[in-house]
Amino acid sequence: MNRVIATSVAALLAFAGTASAQFFLPSNIVVSRVGDGTSPLAGGASLPTALLEFQRTGAPTGQVVNFNIGAGTRLVNSGSATSEGYLSSTFDQRYILNAGYDAAVATAGVATTANPAAPTAGTRRVVAVTDTWTGAVSYTSFDGTFNGNNIRSAAAGVITGPTSTLYMAGTAGSGQGATAGVRSGTGLGGSTTQLSGATVTNFRNVKVVNFGGSDVVVASAQSGAATGLNLITGSGFVNFISTTTIASINPYDFFFANDRTLYVADERAAGGLFKLSRSGGVAGDVTTGTWSTVYNIAVPTAAGTTGIRGLAGEVVAGQVNLFAITAEGTANRLVSYSEALGATGASSFTTLATAGGNFAFRGVTIVPTPGAAVLLGLGGLLAARRRRA
C-alpha cells in the first residue's frame, strides 16, 4: 500500500500533463477474472486473478493487470468460490479494490486455509489496490482475519495515506466467527476489527456509501437475520433489504443510483436484477422509510434464465447504465443494461463478453467518464465527490 500512496502526488502531476497515458481509459469497463484458461475452476484450488479492460461494446482493449503470483505478497482466488473476487472503487474512482489470498497457485482448498493472528504457516488474506491511472498495484496483507474461510470483497471511501481505512467482508471457519464478518483495517496491514457484530458473521459484498452526509458501510449477506442488504454500525448491523422486501433474496453486489433508487444483483436463476425504490423516511438514510420492488428481470440464456453476481452502474443525464456479471456456472458473461432513472418497467440485457473456458468473471467496475455521476455501486455521491475532468 505504501508505495502507491507515497507516489500518488507525483503520479497525479504526471497524469495532468499526459492524460492520454492513463492506464484504464475513462468510460471503459474493468472486470476481475479468475483462472488460467487451462486448469479447471472446480475443486477449490487457487488460481491466478487479473483485471481486464473492455470497451462498452465488449471489445477487449488488451489492457490487463495480472496480480502477483511470484515472489512477495501474492493475490490468488479460489476457482470454485463464486462469492470471491468482487470489485469496488474509491469515491474519487482513483483506486480499484479487490481481495484474495497470499498463496501459491494450485493451493488446495485455499478458501479454507488457516489465517491465525500470528501466522507461521498460515495464509494471510490480502487486499489489492490498483491505481486506475497508472496500473500500479499495492498489496496489504492481514492476519487473524477470515480464519478458515473466504475473504470476498474489499472497499474504501478514500485512500489518502497508509492509515486510510480499508473494509473487508467474508466469513470464517467453525468457531472462528470473531475473525469474520465485515471488518476494518488500514493500509499498514496486520490485524483487523470486526464491525458487524457477533450475531451474523457471514457477509458478501461491502461498499462505502455517501449521500452527502457521513460515510456509511453497506454489505450484502445470505445468512440469517442479515440476509439482504445491511447498514454496518460498528457493533452490529441494520438489515434494510430483507426477505420481507424480496422473498428468498440471494443478493451479491448492489448499486445505489441515489438514496431512493437501488439495484440489487440476485444470483437465483429467477432473480437477476431487482430495482427497488424507497418511499418515506429520512433523506439520505436508506434504513428509514419503505423499500419496495419496482421490477425484477433475470438474464436470458439458451436454456432459460440466470442470475447476477457482480454489478456496477452510473447515472448520466437521468440515464442509468449498468454492467453486470452473470451467475452462470461456466463461461459466464459481462452484460449491460440501460434505462431511464425513473423507469418502472424492465429493459433488456446485452451480452458484451464471455469469460471463456476455464475462466470466470467475478467483479465489475466502471472507469469514470469526466462529468458523469459514476457511482459504481458505492452510493449516490454528491457532484463534489465526482472525479473532475
C-alpha positions in Angstrom: 0.0 0.0 0.0 2.7 2.5 1.0 4.3 2.7 -2.5 1.1 3.7 -4.2 0.2 6.2 -1.6 3.6 7.7 -1.4 3.8 8.3 -5.1 0.2 9.4 -5.6 1.0 13.1 -5.8 3.8 12.5 -8.4 1.5 10.3 -10.4 -1.2 12.9 -10.3 1.1 15.6 -11.6 2.4 13.3 -14.3 -1.2 12.4 -15.3 -2.1 16.1 -15.5 0.4 16.6 -18.3 -0.1 13.2 -20.1 -3.8 12.4 -19.7 -3.7 10.2 -22.9 -1.3 7.8 -21.0 -4.0 6.8 -18.4 -3.8 3.0 -17.9 -7.6 2.3 -17.8 -9.4 4.7 -20.1 -12.5 6.8 -19.0 -15.9 5.1 -19.7 -14.4 1.7 -20.1 -15.3 -1.4 -18.1 -12.9 -3.3 -15.8 -13.7 -6.9 -14.9 -12.0 -9.3 -12.5 -11.3 -12.7 -14.0 -10.2 -15.9 -12.1 -8.5 -18.7 -13.9 -5.6 -19.6 -16.3 -7.7 -20.9 -19.2 -6.3 -24.4 -18.6 -6.9 -25.6 -15.0 -10.5 -26.5 -14.1 -12.3 -24.0 -11.9 -13.9 -26.7 -9.8 -12.2 -28.3 -6.9 -11.3 -25.3 -4.7 -7.7 -24.8 -5.7 -6.3 -21.3 -6.0 -5.9 -19.8 -9.5 -4.5 -16.5 -10.8 -6.7 -13.4 -10.8 -6.5 -10.5 -13.2 -8.2 -7.2 -14.1 -9.3 -6.9 -17.8 -10.4 -3.7 -19.5 -13.3 -3.7 -22.1 -14.8 -1.0 -24.2 -18.5 -0.6 -23.8 -19.1 -2.5 -27.0 -17.5 -5.5 -25.3 -14.3 -5.3 -27.3 -11.2 -6.0 -25.1 -8.6 -3.2 -25.0 -5.8 -5.6 -24.3 -5.0 -3.7 -21.0 -4.6 -6.3 -18.2 -3.4 -6.2 -14.6 -2.1 -9.7 -13.6 -1.9 -9.9 -9.8 1.3 -11.2 -8.4 1.8 -15.0 -8.1 5.6 -14.9 -7.7 7.9 -13.6 -5.0 6.5 -11.2 -2.4 2.9 -10.8 -1.4 0.6 -12.6 -3.8 -3.1 -12.5 -4.6 -5.0 -15.5 -5.9 -8.6 -16.6 -5.6 -10.4 -19.9 -5.4 -11.5 -21.2 -8.8 -14.8 -22.6 -7.4 -15.8 -20.0 -4.7 -18.2 -17.9 -6.7 -18.6 -15.5 -3.7 -15.0 -14.2 -4.2 -13.3 -11.7 -6.4 -15.6 -8.7 -6.4 -14.6 -5.1 -7.1 -15.2 -1.7 -5.6 -13.7 1.8 -6.2 -12.8 4.7 -4.0 -15.0 7.8 -4.1 -12.7 9.6 -6.5 -12.6 6.5 -8.7 -8.8 6.6 -8.5 -8.3 3.1 -7.0 -10.0 -0.3 -7.6 -10.0 -2.7 -4.6 -10.4 -6.5 -4.5 -9.4 -9.2 -2.1 -7.8 -12.7 -2.1 -5.2 -14.9 -0.6 -1.4 -14.7 -0.3 -0.9 -18.2 -1.5 0.7 -20.1 -4.4 -1.3 -21.1 -7.5 -2.8 -24.5 -7.1 -3.1 -24.3 -3.3 -5.7 -26.9 -2.4 -8.8 -25.6 -0.6 -7.4 -22.1 -0.5 -10.6 -20.6 0.9 -10.5 -22.9 4.0 -6.8 -22.2 4.8 -6.0 -21.0 8.3 -5.1 -17.4 9.0 -4.3 -17.2 12.7 -3.5 -14.0 14.5 0.3 -14.6 14.3 0.7 -16.9 11.3 3.8 -19.0 10.8 2.4 -21.3 8.2 -0.9 -19.6 7.7 -2.4 -18.0 4.6 -2.8 -14.3 5.0 -5.8 -12.5 3.5 -4.9 -9.7 1.1 -6.5 -6.5 -0.3 -5.1 -5.3 -3.6 -5.4 -1.6 -4.5 -5.0 -0.9 -8.3 -4.3 2.6 -9.5 -6.6 3.2 -12.5 -4.3 5.9 -13.8 -1.0 4.0 -13.8 -2.0 0.3 -13.4 0.3 0.0 -10.4 -0.8 -2.4 -7.7 -0.1 -2.4 -4.0 -0.9 -5.3 -1.7 -1.8 -5.2 2.0 -2.0 -8.4 4.0 -4.0 -9.1 7.1 -3.6 -11.8 9.8 -6.2 -13.2 12.2 -8.8 -12.4 9.6 -11.3 -14.7 7.9 -9.5 -17.6 9.5 -10.5 -20.9 7.7 -12.8 -19.4 5.1 -13.4 -16.8 2.4 -12.4 -13.2 2.1 -14.9 -12.0 -0.5 -14.6 -8.2 -1.1 -12.9 -5.0 -0.1 -13.8 -1.3 -0.2 -12.6 2.1 0.8 -14.2 5.6 0.7 -10.9 7.4 0.2 -7.2 6.4 0.3 -5.0 9.4 1.4 -2.2 7.7 3.3 -1.1 4.4 4.9 -3.5 4.7 7.8 -6.6 5.1 5.5 -9.3 2.6 6.4 -10.0 -0.5 4.3 -13.1 -2.5 4.7 -13.4 -6.3 4.0 -16.3 -8.8 4.1 -16.3 -12.6 4.3 -16.7 -15.5 6.7 -14.7 -17.9 8.8 -14.3 -21.5 9.7 -16.2 -23.2 12.6 -15.5 -21.5 15.9 -13.7 -18.6 14.2 -16.6 -16.1 13.9 -14.7 -13.4 15.7 -12.3 -13.3 12.7 -15.2 -13.0 10.2 -18.0 -10.6 9.2 -17.5 -7.1 7.9 -14.1 -5.8 9.2 -11.8 -2.8 9.0 -8.1 -2.4 8.9 -5.6 0.1 7.4 -3.1 0.2 4.6 -0.5 -0.8 7.2 -2.0 -4.3 7.3 -1.8 -6.6 10.3 -4.9 -7.1 12.5 -8.5 -6.1 11.7 -11.6 -5.1 13.7 -15.0 -6.7 13.4 -17.7 -4.1 12.7 -20.8 -6.3 12.1 -21.1 -7.9 15.5 -21.2 -11.5 16.5 -24.8 -12.3 15.6 -24.1 -12.9 11.9 -20.5 -13.3 10.7 -21.1 -14.3 7.0 -21.2 -11.4 4.6 -20.5 -10.9 0.8 -20.1 -7.6 -0.9 -19.1 -4.5 1.1 -19.3 -0.9 -0.1 -18.8 2.6 1.3 -21.8 4.8 0.7 -22.2 8.6 1.0 -25.4 10.6 0.1 -24.0 13.9 1.2 -23.6 13.2 4.9 -21.4 10.9 6.7 -19.8 7.9 5.1 -21.6 4.6 5.9 -20.7 1.0 5.2 -23.3 -1.3 3.5 -22.9 -5.1 3.0 -24.9 -7.9 1.4 -25.4 -11.3 3.0 -27.2 -14.6 2.6 -27.1 -15.6 6.3 -29.8 -15.5 9.0 -31.0 -12.1 10.1 -28.5 -10.3 7.8 -30.0 -11.9 4.6 -30.3 -9.0 2.1 -28.6 -5.6 2.5 -27.3 -4.2 5.8 -26.0 -0.9 7.2 -22.9 -1.9 9.3 -22.9 0.0 12.5 -19.5 -0.8 14.0 -21.0 -3.1 16.6 -23.7 -4.9 14.5 -25.9 -4.2 11.5 -29.3 -2.9 10.5 -31.0 -5.1 7.9 -33.0 -2.8 5.5 -33.5 -5.0 2.5 -34.7 -8.4 3.7 -36.7 -11.5 2.7 -39.7 -9.4 3.6 -38.7 -7.0 0.8 -37.7 -9.6 -1.7 -38.9 -13.2 -0.9 -36.0 -15.7 -1.0 -33.5 -13.0 -1.9 -29.9 -14.2 -2.7 -28.0 -11.0 -3.0 -24.5 -10.2 -4.1 -23.5 -6.8 -5.5 -25.6 -3.7 -5.4 -25.8 -0.2 -6.8 -27.4 2.9 -5.4 -28.5 5.3 -8.2 -29.5 7.7 -5.4 -30.7 7.3 -1.8 -34.2 6.3 -3.1 -33.3 4.1 -6.1 -31.4 0.8 -5.6 -30.4 -2.1 -7.9 -29.6 -5.5 -6.4 -27.8 -8.4 -8.1 -29.5 -11.7 -7.1 -27.8 -15.0 -8.2 -31.0 -17.1 -8.4 -32.0 -18.1 -12.0 -35.3 -16.4 -11.5 -33.7 -13.4 -9.7 -31.2 -11.5 -11.8 -31.6 -7.7 -11.4 -34.0 -6.2 -8.9 -34.9 -2.5 -9.0 -36.2 -1.0 -5.7 -37.5 2.4 -4.6 -37.8 3.9 -1.2 -40.8 5.9 0.0 -41.0 8.0 3.1 -38.2 8.0 5.6 -35.3 10.5 6.1 -33.4 11.8 3.2 -30.1 10.1 2.9 -30.9 7.4 5.4 -31.6 4.2 3.5 -32.6 2.4 6.6 -35.7 4.5 7.0 -38.9 4.5 5.0 -40.2 1.6 3.0 -38.3 -0.1 0.2 -40.4 -1.9 -2.4 -39.7 -3.8 -5.6 -40.2 -1.8 -8.9 -39.5 -4.9 -11.0 -37.1 -7.7 -11.4 -35.6 -9.3 -14.5 -33.4 -12.3 -15.0 -30.8 -12.6 -17.7 -31.9 -14.8 -20.7 -29.8 -17.9 -21.5 -30.2 -20.6 -24.2 -31.8 -22.8 -21.6 -33.9 -20.3 -19.7 -32.6 -17.5 -17.4 -29.7 -16.9 -15.0 -29.0 -14.6 -12.1 -26.4 -11.9 -11.5 -23.5 -11.6 -9.0 -21.3 -8.6 -10.0 -22.9 -5.2 -10.6 -21.7 -1.6 -11.3 -23.5 1.4 -12.6 -23.6 5.1 -13.4 -26.2 7.8 -13.8 -25.6 10.2 -16.7 -28.2 12.9 -17.5 -31.0 10.8 -16.0 -29.9 7.6 -17.7 -28.9 4.6 -15.7 -26.2 2.4 -17.3 -25.5 -0.9 -15.5 -22.9 -3.6 -16.1 -23.2 -7.0 -14.6 -21.6 -10.4 -14.3 -23.9 -13.3 -14.8 -24.1 -16.3 -12.4 -23.8 -19.0 -15.0 -21.6 -21.8 -13.8 -19.2 -21.9 -16.7 -18.2 -19.3 -19.3 -20.2 -16.6 -17.5 -20.8 -13.2 -19.2 -20.4 -9.5 -18.9 -23.7 -7.9 -19.8 -25.0 -4.3 -20.0 -28.4 -2.8 -19.2 -29.7 0.8 -19.6 -32.9 2.6 -18.7 -34.2 6.0 -17.6 -33.7 6.6 -13.9 -37.5 6.7 -13.3 -38.4 3.7 -15.4 -41.0 1.4 -13.9 -40.7 -1.4 -16.5 -37.8 -3.7 -17.2 -35.4 -3.1 -20.1 -33.2 -5.8 -21.7 -29.7 -7.1 -21.4 -26.9 -7.0 -24.0 -24.1 -9.6 -23.9 -20.7 -7.8 -24.2 -18.2 -10.5 -23.4 -17.9 -14.2 -22.3 -15.3 -15.4 -19.8 -14.4 -18.4 -21.8 -13.4 -22.0 -20.9 -11.7 -22.4 -17.5 -12.1 -18.7 -16.7 -14.7 -16.9 -14.6 -15.7 -13.3 -14.4 -16.4 -12.2 -10.8 -16.5 -8.4 -10.3 -17.0 -5.4 -12.5 -16.5 -1.6 -12.2 -16.5 1.4 -14.5 -13.6 3.8 -15.3 -15.3 7.2 -14.8 -16.1 9.5 -17.7 -15.3 13.1 -16.8 -18.5 14.9 -15.8 -20.5 11.7 -15.3 -22.1 10.8 -12.0 -20.3 7.5 -11.8 -21.3 5.6 -8.7 -20.1 2.1 -9.3 -22.3 0.6 -6.6 -20.8 2.9 -4.0 -23.9 5.1 -3.4 -25.3 8.4 -4.5 -22.2 10.6 -4.2 -22.5 14.3 -4.4 -21.3 16.1 -7.5 -18.5 17.5 -5.3 -17.2 14.0 -4.9 -17.2 13.1 -8.6 -13.8 12.9 -10.2 -13.1 16.1 -12.1 -12.0 16.1 -15.8 
